[in-house]
């Protein structure tokens, strides 16, 4: 079983948390905090995936596998044609 945590949010975040419960968005402050932590965890996973994609793209560029465009308009046209 998880142990209880004690922390201070500060007046601003404490007020936001109270409002979320008072307005019925969450049943308890614990539910609201859990939702916030889930959102943060999801965000971190997305950031990690983006970093992996950037590293893969950098590796392709280093291997001269990238495509050069003369202008931004040429790049945009190519991207729009692929979607």
C-alpha atoms as a printed R data frame, in Angstrom:
   type eleno elety resid chain resno       x      y       z
1  ATOM     1    CA   UNK     A     1   0.000  0.000   0.000
2  ATOM     2    CA   UNK     A     2   1.216  3.481  -0.825
3  ATOM     3    CA   UNK     A     3   2.304  5.627   2.055
4  ATOM     4    CA   UNK     A     4   0.832  9.058   2.696
5  ATOM     5    CA   UNK     A     5   2.745 12.043   1.338
6  ATOM     6    CA   UNK     A     6   2.964 15.449   2.918
7  ATOM     7    CA   UNK     A     7   3.831 18.465   0.807
8  ATOM     8    CA   UNK     A     8   3.025 22.127   0.471
9  ATOM     9    CA   UNK     A     9   1.598 23.468  -2.780
10 ATOM    10    CA   UNK     A    10   1.616 27.131  -1.927
11 ATOM    11    CA   UNK     A    11  -1.433 29.383  -1.910
12 ATOM    12    CA   UNK     A    12  -1.943 29.552  -5.676
13 ATOM    13    CA   UNK     A    13  -1.896 25.821  -6.355
14 ATOM    14    CA   UNK     A    14  -3.757 25.028  -3.149
15 ATOM    15    CA   UNK     A    15  -6.550 27.329  -4.321
16 ATOM    16    CA   UNK     A    16  -6.636 25.699  -7.751
17 ATOM    17    CA   UNK     A    17  -6.821 22.263  -6.161
18 ATOM    18    CA   UNK     A    18  -9.641 23.325  -3.857
19 ATOM    19    CA   UNK     A    19 -11.559 24.861  -6.776
20 ATOM    20    CA   UNK     A    20 -11.249 21.662  -8.816
21 ATOM    21    CA   UNK     A    21 -12.889 19.691  -6.010
22 ATOM    22    CA   UNK     A    22 -15.455 22.352  -5.064
23 ATOM    23    CA   UNK     A    23 -16.579 22.703  -8.696
24 ATOM    24    CA   UNK     A    24 -17.049 18.942  -9.006
25 ATOM    25    CA   UNK     A    25 -14.253 18.312 -11.491
26 ATOM    26    CA   UNK     A    26 -12.755 15.823  -9.007
27 ATOM    27    CA   UNK     A    27 -14.222 14.064  -6.007
28 ATOM    28    CA   UNK     A    28 -11.180 14.580  -3.819
29 ATOM    29    CA   UNK     A    29  -7.936 16.507  -3.841
30 ATOM    30    CA   UNK     A    30  -6.092 13.176  -4.099
31 ATOM    31    CA   UNK     A    31  -7.910 12.388  -7.368
32 ATOM    32    CA   UNK     A    32  -6.919 15.777  -8.756
33 ATOM    33    CA   UNK     A    33  -3.270 15.326  -7.782
34 ATOM    34    CA   UNK     A    34  -3.218 11.836  -9.328
35 ATOM    35    CA   UNK     A    35  -4.686 13.224 -12.555
36 ATOM    36    CA   UNK     A    36  -1.986 15.895 -12.629
37 ATOM    37    CA   UNK     A    37   0.761 13.352 -12.084
38 ATOM    38    CA   UNK     A    38  -0.690 11.135 -14.850
39 ATOM    39    CA   UNK     A    39  -0.657 14.121 -17.215
40 ATOM    40    CA   UNK     A    40   2.946 14.878 -16.290
41 ATOM    41    CA   UNK     A    41   3.950 11.237 -16.836
42 ATOM    42    CA   UNK     A    42   2.236 11.211 -20.254
43 ATOM    43    CA   UNK     A    43   3.985 14.447 -21.162
44 ATOM    44    CA   UNK     A    44   7.358 13.006 -20.156
45 ATOM    45    CA   UNK     A    45   6.756  9.915 -22.333
46 ATOM    46    CA   UNK     A    46   5.956 12.158 -25.305
47 ATOM    47    CA   UNK     A    47   9.099 14.217 -24.712
48 ATOM    48    CA   UNK     A    48  11.193 11.024 -24.596
49 ATOM    49    CA   UNK     A    49   9.653  9.837 -27.878
50 ATOM    50    CA   UNK     A    50  10.381 13.212 -29.501
51 ATOM    51    CA   UNK     A    51  13.984 13.070 -28.317
52 ATOM    52    CA   UNK     A    52  14.360  9.582 -29.824
53 ATOM    53    CA   UNK     A    53  12.878 10.835 -33.113
54 ATOM    54    CA   UNK     A    54  15.253 13.802 -33.129
55 ATOM    55    CA   UNK     A    55  18.235 11.525 -32.476
56 ATOM    56    CA   UNK     A    56  17.138  9.239 -35.323
57 ATOM    57    CA   UNK     A    57  16.751 12.218 -37.657
58 ATOM    58    CA   UNK     A    58  20.160 13.569 -36.632
59 ATOM    59    CA   UNK     A    59  21.674 10.149 -37.387
60 ATOM    60    CA   UNK     A    60  20.064 10.163 -40.843
61 ATOM    61    CA   UNK     A    61  21.443 13.623 -41.519
62 ATOM    62    CA   UNK     A    62  24.918 12.550 -40.368
63 ATOM    63    CA   UNK     A    63  24.668  9.568 -42.745
64 ATOM    64    CA   UNK     A    64  23.776 11.940 -45.606
65 ATOM    65    CA   UNK     A    65  20.321 10.395 -45.914
66 ATOM    66    CA   UNK     A    66  18.514 13.722 -45.617
67 ATOM    67    CA   UNK     A    67  16.906 15.616 -48.477
68 ATOM    68    CA   UNK     A    68  17.916 19.194 -49.207
69 ATOM    69    CA   UNK     A    69  15.396 21.812 -50.248
70 ATOM    70    CA   UNK     A    70  16.201 25.024 -52.075
71 ATOM    71    CA   UNK     A    71  13.445 26.962 -50.326
72 ATOM    72    CA   UNK     A    72  10.994 26.633 -47.487
73 ATOM    73    CA   UNK     A    73   8.219 26.636 -50.076
74 ATOM    74    CA   UNK     A    74   9.707 23.516 -51.663
75 ATOM    75    CA   UNK     A    75   9.791 21.799 -48.292
76 ATOM    76    CA   UNK     A    76   6.200 22.783 -47.573
77 ATOM    77    CA   UNK     A    77   5.049 21.503 -50.955
78 ATOM    78    CA   UNK     A    78   6.770 18.149 -50.348
79 ATOM    79    CA   UNK     A    79   5.282 17.835 -46.859
80 ATOM    80    CA   UNK     A    80   1.778 18.740 -48.052
81 ATOM    81    CA   UNK     A    81   1.975 16.187 -50.867
82 ATOM    82    CA   UNK     A    82   2.847 13.404 -48.410
83 ATOM    83    CA   UNK     A    83  -0.169 14.021 -46.157
